[in-house]
């Protein structure tokens, strides 16, 4: 393995980039799996907590709380990585995540309230927020610019495969050992990930940074108001308080952006990065992708388990064609990322992704043949393979090294904002579509206790899930429009010119 040394970015230690990236991907894979693994366990968690007063919406907060706690601090954790070292920040976040996973698994033994589990998921989200930006920042700093695309392709493929593997792994664990084990499984993985990162990830040069605590507060308040307002809106009949929360979240978000333009020393979100056209557009696109992958599992898993009567494992295996196609095609997408214009590669991927979601939504019927669902999922895997790596590479290709943490934090934050808003939006849409089709969230709770729905309501329930699913391709249109505006990246082509090493800052 070829080693490199870059005095501008290291503390003098010899770097082996690919082993370091492999070690980082272990922890990154784990925290992304936890974004989707809960979707297949939702009926089982509901079955446990419904006798103690939990509703469908309460259980979806198990996912939303994790996504929200992941999204809110991610901008500042990117900067903290620059200041104290991305390796230290990564290792610390991994410890928090692993301990929180143990708490999640023991939550019902501690208390029969669903909010104990939600609290544990919040801590898990904070750990994930410390880990995620460091992976991108380290890649940006240890790989030469001309080979960074291949590294980012592996990183992007890890993200894509993790979101697909989560429901499959979750189904197997729920059936074999109970829903608690979707959290217990993180403990040995966390320990292995910690050891590998400690041994293989280099200690990089740190940079002094000031911290925009007002920006942290404003961004956190804006997200909390928006997500709570969206997710609880239907349950509270969109009353004045809910409307005020949503409007307030938008206003606070606008104030946050204004503050970032005014602060003179190191804003939390440097708006100068958005002068790079591709960085701005990639952030829009990844927000729409995060929305889709965080929300897709809820209607699909509820339909599979409550209408088809699938076990959690069988329901999770519906995603197997998507995972297989992603794993097979990810290396091809990686090789093409540095050779094909991202407008073509990511644009084609997003269009195929949107088409597959339309086909999947139309497949959620009471008597749908299984091959229709599996075919849609395979096509979805084809589309997703050509989305993650090109978007990630295009967003980060031109980032200055001294702002690697900030850029990684912004990109991850936007993906997470899409994810948390997507989970909240699909929850309220499922509730409203159930009500519109003569069903209710309470009815769904009762059905889950029996393992399936009465056959008489299969059609109405399937229609509700299908209608909710159509939201996803509609959101992806925004991502398609963004990537169509990509410009040809710098340092692009089969034989890129050697770029001078950026000066240390």
Buried (B, 14 or more C-beta within 10 A) or exposed (E): EEEBEBEEBBEEEEBBBBBBBBBBBBBBBBBBBBBBBBBBBBBBBBBBBBEEEBBBBBBBBBBBBBBBBBBBBBBBBBBBBBBEBBBBBBBBBBBBBBBBBBBBBBBBEEEBBBBBBBBBBBBBBBBBBBBBBBBBBBBBBBBBBBBBBBBBBBBBBBBBBBBBBBBBBBBBBBBEEBBBBBBBBBBEBBEBBBEBBEEBBBEBBBBEBEEBEEBBBBBBBBBBBBBBBBBBBBBEEBEEEBEEBBEBBBEBBEBBBEBBEEBEEBBBBBEEBEEBEBBBBBBBBBBBBBBBBBBBBBBBBBBBBBBBEBBBBBBBBBBBBBBBBBBEBBBEBBBBBBEBBBBBBBBBBBBBBBBBBBBBBBBBBBEBEEEBBBBBBBBBBBBBBBBBBBBBBBBBBBBBBBBBBBBBBBBBBBBBBBBBBBBBBBBBBBBBBBBEBEBBBEBBBEBBEEEBBEEEBBBBBBBBBBBBBBBBBEBBEBBBBBBBBBEEBEBBEEEBEEEEEBEEE
